[in-house]
Amino acid sequence: MQPTFVLVHSPSVGPSTWRPVAECLTATGYPVRLPSLLDIGAGAPPFWPRIVSAVRDDLRQVPAASPLVLVAHSNAGLFLPLIRSGLDRPVVGSVFVDAALPARSGPTPVAPPRLLEFLRPMAMNGRLPRWTDWWDEAEVASLFPNPKVRRTVVEEQPTLPLSYYEQNIPVPEGWDDHPCSYLLFSPPYAGLAAEARERGWRSAHLPGTHLHQISDPVGTARHLVGLAATA
């Protein structure tokens, strides 16, 4: 049975960041789910239970016996252990894509102190600007292959509360009871890819920007299939 790829986007952006890869995987015969986390910033913290529920609810349409490959991009990687622990389904692999890693033990902060220092002055009435509004124009423009894709991703982004980045994420023991791997895109995540290798995970490198999956969905899909096959 072909595994179902569950593509989990960063809560800082939206599911359109994974849609081109989803289309490539579907075209090659793999079932895909693309849960939306766009509404998790509503209400009070903690926010992680809403992320777990969103993924679990989306998978109701998948047969219970279907094996899953969980794929998390960017800071969605911090929630992958909770997603795994919240699923009563066979998970045969997890792939972290240019992603933050959960702590080996104990809770993991969503944002380290230096990032919080950067974010706090931006908050207005407790909410932050959209993620692409944090950076200068040249850096943002380099993330997108064309204006149409940029417009789709930018318009979809949520304005998350600062408290989202101030939360600590539990790391359930035993969550990594299945093969895990790391797909590196951009240089800022090279240290995390090295840490993944130290944990004994398989790794691959597809050079690009942090949103490389929207520029090279074919290459990204190919690497995901390859990493899942090593599980």
Residue pairs with C-beta under 8 A, 6 or more apart in sequence:
1 65
1 66
1 67
2 29
2 30
2 31
3 30
3 31
3 66
3 67
3 68
3 69
3 92
3 93
3 228
4 30
4 31
4 32
4 33
4 62
4 66
4 67
4 68
4 69
5 22
5 25
5 30
5 31
5 32
5 33
5 68
5 69
5 71
5 224
5 228
6 32
6 33
6 35
6 55
6 58
6 59
6 68
6 69
6 70
6 71
7 15
7 18
7 21
7 22
7 32
7 33
7 34
7 71
7 73
8 18
8 35
8 37
8 55
8 70
8 71
8 72
8 73
8 76
8 79
8 80
8 83
9 15
9 17
9 18
9 34
9 36
9 37
9 73
9 76
10 17
10 73
10 74
10 75
10 76
11 37
11 40
11 41
11 47
11 51
11 75
11 76
11 158
11 160
11 164
12 74
12 75
12 131
12 157
12 158
12 160
13 74
13 131
13 153
13 156
13 157
13 211
14 36
14 37
14 38
14 153
14 156
14 157
14 158
15 34
15 35
15 36
15 37
15 38
15 156
16 152
16 153
16 156
16 214
17 73
17 153
17 211
17 213
17 214
18 34
18 71
18 73
18 213
19 34
20 213
20 214
20 217
21 213
21 217
21 220
21 221
21 224
22 32
22 34
23 217
24 217
24 218
24 220
24 221
25 32
25 221
25 224
25 225
26 32
28 221
28 225
30 225
31 62
31 66
33 58
33 59
33 61
33 62
34 58
35 54
35 55
35 57
35 58
35 59
36 54
36 58
37 50
37 51
37 54
37 76
38 156
38 158
39 50
39 54
40 47
40 50
40 51
40 54
40 164
41 47
41 158
41 159
41 160
41 161
41 164
43 50
44 163
45 161
45 163
45 164
45 166
45 167
46 167
47 163
47 164
47 167
48 79
48 82
48 167
48 169
48 170
51 79
51 82
51 83
52 79
52 82
52 83
52 86
53 86
55 83
55 86
55 87
56 83
56 86
56 87
59 68
59 87
59 89
62 68
62 89
64 88
64 89
65 90
66 89
66 90
67 90
67 91
67 92
68 87
68 89
68 90
68 91
68 92
69 91
69 92
69 93
69 94
69 95
69 224
69 228
69 231
70 80
70 83
70 84
70 91
70 93
70 94
70 95
71 94
71 95
71 97
71 224
72 79
72 80
72 83
72 94
72 95
72 96
72 97
72 99
73 97
73 98
73 99
73 213
74 97
74 98
74 99
74 100
74 210
75 99
75 100
75 110
76 99
77 96
77 99
77 100
77 101
77 102
78 100
78 101
78 102
78 108
78 110
78 169
79 169
80 94
80 96
80 99
80 102
80 175
81 102
81 170
81 171
81 172
81 175
81 176
82 169
82 170
82 172
82 175
84 91
84 94
84 172
84 175
84 176
84 178
85 172
85 174
85 175
91 178
92 178
92 179
92 228
92 231
93 178
93 179
93 180
93 181
93 227
93 228
93 231
94 176
94 178
94 179
94 180
94 181
95 180
95 181
95 182
95 183
95 224
95 227
95 228
96 180
96 181
96 182
96 183
96 192
96 196
97 182
97 183
97 185
97 213
97 220
97 224
98 183
98 184
98 185
98 186
98 189
98 210
98 212
99 182
99 189
99 192
100 108
100 192
101 192
101 195
101 196
102 108
102 169
102 171
102 175
103 171
104 171
104 199
105 171
105 173
106 171
107 168
107 169
107 170
107 171
108 168
108 169
108 171
109 167
109 168
109 169
110 164
110 165
110 166
110 167
110 168
110 169
111 119
111 165
111 166
115 165
116 165
116 166
118 134
119 128
119 134
119 162
119 165
120 162
122 128
122 129
122 134
123 162
126 161
126 162
126 163
127 159
127 160
127 161
127 162
128 134
128 159
128 160
128 161
128 162
128 165
129 159
130 154
130 157
130 158
130 159
131 157
132 140
132 143
132 153
132 154
132 157
140 150
141 150
142 209
143 150
143 209
143 210
143 211
144 150
144 153
144 211
144 214
144 215
145 214
145 215
149 214
153 211
153 214
178 231
179 201
179 202
179 230
179 231
180 196
180 199
180 201
181 196
181 201
181 202
181 203
181 204
181 227
181 230
181 231
182 192
182 193
182 196
182 197
182 201
182 202
182 203
182 204
183 203
183 204
183 205
183 206
183 220
183 223
183 224
183 227
184 190
184 192
184 193
184 203
184 204
184 205
184 206
185 206
185 207
185 208
185 209
185 210
185 212
185 213
186 208
186 209
186 210
186 212
188 210
189 210
193 203
193 205
196 203
197 203
202 227
202 230
204 223
204 226
204 227
206 212
206 216
206 219
206 220
206 223
208 215
208 216
209 215
212 220
213 220
